[in-house]
Amino acid sequence: MAEDSVKHKTLDPIMQNLFKRGIECHYYNGNEIMKKFPGIKCDEDFHGFYEPNGIVLKADKCLLALRNEILRYGGEIHDEEKVLKIQRISDSLVTISTYKCTYSAKSTVLACGPWAKKSLALLGTDLPTQAVRVIAYYWKEKKPGMFSASNSFPPFMIYFSHYHLYSTPSIEYPGLIKICYHYRSPVDPDRPAVVQEEDEVCEQKRATFLKSLIQKHFPNLEPVPAMTETYLQTITPNVVPIVDRHPKYKNVVVGAGCSGYGFTIAMSFGKILGHLATTDERPYLQNHFPFQSNLVKPAL
């Protein structure tokens, strides 16, 4: 959904893309939105489109499926091993040392999440990523089931002129819907609870503003969060993920800055990363997510 003032730059490109590819979607004006989804209250100048095949991916089940596939194909999983040293020995040898042992391989994929910058610094590279803290807000339904996935209430995004909301339906916690106003506080991933004072103030201001939006657009929710969760993300300066070979070490492949996309693109990005690590070819899709060599600097 979007206000009329931002419809052309938010909804229109997505709708055109779906129509071009023959993917089913339906356009609604403000009144039609409220009729289709009674839990939402919006003005007449709102626009929206609904894609029936949109789904919510459960992160815990995605991780379990991936782990099972790794084991099924003979892979090994080593948990809770902090990386202490990464060395590119030659074009056919990389070693990674943890506090438990040292691993050797022809090539390696570094997909280190919030620790990407710290990990690449071990190779003398200043990767342009930033670990950030994000707060997720959950709101209690006044009418049980109104915002439930089992009641066909969809995940959604609402674009306003200077901000946007995103949501998943009541599915993680029965009776609670997740609706958030994105604000990212830069943090040290090893000390995620510590944020700058000004960021703390901004988070509080946005939380207050989010409450007012809930009151205005979701009158069937309690206007005070029932619970919150904090988690870490990783971003790049231009918000484009990095999925590429290291510009200096071709047998070191990096996947970073995917936060906000996460499980949605994990299969595609995993395939690209594996391809880069095991062949000399460059997958077509990978051209959309370059290492952005002009942003990478030697670590001081």
C-alpha positions in Angstrom: 0.0 0.0 0.0 1.1 3.6 -0.5 0.0 7.1 -0.2 -0.9 8.8 -3.5 2.2 11.1 -3.3 4.6 8.1 -3.4 2.6 5.5 -5.4 4.5 6.2 -8.6 7.9 5.4 -7.1 6.9 2.6 -4.8 3.9 0.6 -6.1 4.0 1.3 -9.8 7.4 -0.4 -10.6 6.5 -3.5 -8.6 3.1 -3.8 -10.3 4.5 -3.3 -13.8 7.1 -6.0 -13.0 4.4 -8.4 -11.9 2.1 -7.7 -14.9 5.0 -8.0 -17.3 5.7 -11.5 -16.0 2.1 -12.6 -15.9 2.1 -12.9 -12.1 -1.4 -12.5 -10.6 -2.0 -9.3 -8.6 -5.0 -7.1 -7.9 -5.2 -3.3 -7.6 -7.3 -1.7 -4.8 -8.1 1.9 -3.9 -8.3 3.0 -0.3 -12.0 2.0 0.2 -11.4 -1.3 -1.5 -8.4 -2.0 0.7 -10.5 -1.6 3.9 -13.3 -3.8 2.4 -10.8 -6.5 1.5 -8.9 -6.3 4.7 -11.2 -5.0 7.5 -8.3 -4.8 10.0 -6.8 -1.9 8.1 -8.1 1.7 8.1 -6.7 4.0 5.4 -7.6 7.2 3.6 -9.2 7.5 0.1 -5.9 8.6 -1.4 -4.2 5.3 -0.6 -3.5 2.7 -3.2 -2.6 -0.9 -2.9 -2.1 -4.2 -4.7 -2.5 -7.7 -3.5 -0.4 -10.6 -4.7 -2.2 -13.9 -3.7 0.8 -16.1 -3.8 2.8 -14.0 -1.3 3.9 -16.1 1.7 5.7 -15.9 5.0 8.9 -18.0 5.3 9.5 -19.3 8.9 13.2 -18.7 9.6 13.6 -21.6 12.1 12.1 -24.0 9.5 14.3 -22.6 6.7 17.4 -23.1 8.8 16.5 -26.6 9.8 15.8 -27.5 6.1 19.2 -26.1 5.1 21.0 -27.9 7.8 19.3 -31.2 6.9 20.3 -30.8 3.2 23.9 -30.1 4.2 24.1 -33.3 6.2 22.2 -35.3 3.5 24.9 -34.4 1.0 27.8 -35.3 3.3 28.6 -31.8 4.7 29.7 -31.2 8.2 28.4 -28.4 10.5 30.7 -27.0 13.2 28.8 -24.7 15.6 30.1 -22.0 18.0 33.6 -21.7 16.6 34.8 -18.1 16.5 37.1 -17.4 13.6 40.5 -16.1 14.7 42.5 -16.0 11.5 41.9 -16.2 7.7 44.8 -16.7 5.4 44.8 -16.9 1.6 48.0 -18.9 1.1 47.8 -19.3 -2.7 45.3 -19.4 -5.5 44.4 -23.0 -4.5 44.7 -22.8 -0.7 42.9 -20.9 2.0 43.1 -21.6 5.8 40.7 -20.6 8.5 41.7 -21.0 12.1 39.2 -21.1 15.0 39.9 -21.6 18.6 39.2 -25.3 18.0 41.2 -26.1 14.9 42.4 -25.0 11.4 40.5 -25.8 8.2 42.1 -25.9 4.8 40.4 -25.6 1.4 40.9 -24.7 -2.2 38.4 -21.9 -1.8 36.1 -20.5 0.9 32.8 -18.7 1.1 32.7 -16.0 3.9 29.0 -15.4 4.7 29.5 -13.9 8.2 26.4 -11.7 8.7 27.0 -8.9 11.2 30.6 -10.1 11.6 31.4 -9.6 7.9 33.5 -6.5 8.4 35.5 -8.0 11.3 36.1 -11.2 9.4 37.3 -9.5 6.2 39.6 -7.3 8.3 41.5 -10.6 9.0 42.4 -10.5 5.3 43.4 -6.9 5.4 40.2 -5.7 3.8 37.9 -2.9 5.0 34.5 -4.2 3.8 31.8 -1.5 3.5 29.3 -3.2 5.8 27.7 -2.0 9.0 26.1 -4.2 11.7 22.9 -2.6 13.0 20.3 -3.4 15.6 16.7 -3.5 14.7 13.7 -3.7 17.0 10.6 -5.7 16.1 7.3 -4.7 17.6 4.3 -7.1 18.2 0.8 -5.8 18.8 -2.1 -7.6 20.4 -5.3 -8.2 18.5 -8.5 -6.8 20.1 -10.5 -9.4 18.0 -8.7 -12.8 18.1 -7.8 -14.1 14.7 -8.5 -10.9 12.7 -4.8 -10.5 11.7 -4.0 -14.2 11.6 -2.3 -15.9 8.7 -4.8 -18.8 9.2 -7.5 -16.1 8.5 -5.7 -15.2 5.2 -4.4 -11.8 6.5 -1.3 -11.2 4.4 2.1 -9.8 5.1 2.2 -6.1 4.0 4.2 -2.9 3.5 2.8 0.6 3.7 4.7 3.4 2.1 4.2 7.0 3.3 6.0 10.1 2.1 9.0 9.8 4.5 8.8 6.4 6.1 7.3 2.9 5.7 5.8 0.1 7.8 6.3 -3.6 7.2 4.5 -6.5 8.8 3.9 -10.2 9.0 0.6 -11.6 10.2 -0.1 -13.2 13.5 1.8 -16.4 13.0 4.9 -16.4 15.3 3.0 -15.7 18.4 -0.8 -16.4 18.5 -2.8 -13.2 18.9 0.2 -10.9 18.1 0.9 -9.2 14.7 4.4 -7.9 13.9 4.3 -4.3 12.6 7.5 -2.3 12.5 8.9 1.0 11.5 12.4 0.4 10.3 15.1 2.1 12.3 18.6 0.7 12.3 21.1 1.6 15.1 24.8 1.0 14.3 26.3 -1.5 16.8 29.3 -3.6 17.4 28.0 -7.2 16.8 29.9 -8.4 19.8 28.1 -5.8 22.0 24.6 -5.5 20.4 23.0 -4.0 23.4 25.2 -0.9 23.3 24.0 2.0 21.1 24.9 5.7 20.9 22.7 8.0 23.0 21.4 9.8 19.9 20.3 6.5 18.4 18.6 5.5 21.6 16.7 8.8 21.5 15.7 8.2 17.8 14.5 4.7 18.6 12.2 6.1 21.3 10.9 8.8 19.0 10.1 6.3 16.3 8.4 4.0 18.8 6.1 6.8 19.9 5.4 7.7 16.3 4.7 4.0 15.5 2.1 3.9 18.3 0.2 6.8 16.7 0.2 5.1 13.3 -1.2 1.9 14.9 -4.0 3.9 16.5 -4.8 5.6 13.2 -4.5 2.7 10.7 -5.1 -0.4 13.0 -7.9 0.5 15.4 -8.4 -3.2 16.1 -5.0 -3.5 17.7 -4.0 -2.5 21.2 -2.0 0.8 20.7 0.9 -0.3 23.0 3.3 -3.1 22.0 2.7 -6.4 23.7 6.3 -7.3 23.2 9.5 -6.4 21.4 12.4 -8.4 20.0 15.9 -7.1 18.9 18.0 -8.6 16.2 21.1 -7.9 14.2 21.2 -7.0 10.5 24.0 -6.1 8.1 23.8 -3.2 5.5 26.0 -1.7 2.8 26.2 2.0 1.9 24.0 1.6 -1.1 21.8 -1.2 0.4 22.9 -3.5 -2.4 24.2 -6.9 -1.1 27.7 -8.1 -1.9 27.8 -11.5 -3.6 31.2 -11.8 -5.3 34.7 -13.0 -5.3 37.2 -10.9 -3.3 38.7 -8.3 -5.7 42.2 -9.4 -4.7 41.8 -13.1 -3.7 39.8 -15.0 -6.3 39.4 -18.1 -4.2 37.8 -16.1 -1.4 34.1 -15.5 -2.0 32.0 -13.1 0.0 28.3 -12.9 0.7 27.3 -9.9 2.9 24.8 -7.1 3.4 21.7 -9.2 2.6 19.7 -8.1 5.6 16.1 -7.4 4.8 16.3 -10.0 2.0 17.6 -12.9 4.1 15.6 -16.1 3.7 13.8 -14.7 0.6 16.9 -15.0 -1.5 19.0 -17.5 0.4 18.5 -20.3 -2.2 19.5 -18.0 -5.2 22.4 -16.4 -3.4 23.7 -19.7 -2.0 23.7 -21.1 -5.6 25.7 -18.1 -6.8 28.2 -18.2 -4.0 28.8 -22.0 -4.5 29.2 -21.4 -8.2 31.8 -18.7 -7.7 33.7 -20.9 -5.2 33.9 -23.9 -7.5 34.2 -22.5 -11.0 35.9 -19.7 -12.9 32.6 -18.6 -14.4 30.6 -15.6 -13.4 26.9 -16.4 -13.1 24.6 -13.9 -14.9 22.5 -13.0 -11.8 25.7 -12.3 -9.9 26.3 -9.2 -12.0 23.5 -7.5 -10.1 25.3 -7.8 -6.8 29.0 -6.9 -7.3 31.7 -6.7 -4.7 31.7 -2.9 -5.3 35.5 -2.8 -5.5 35.5 1.0 -5.4 34.1 0.8 -1.9 36.6 -1.7 -0.6 39.7 -0.2 1.1 42.8 -1.8 2.6 42.3 -2.2 6.4 44.5 0.2 8.4 
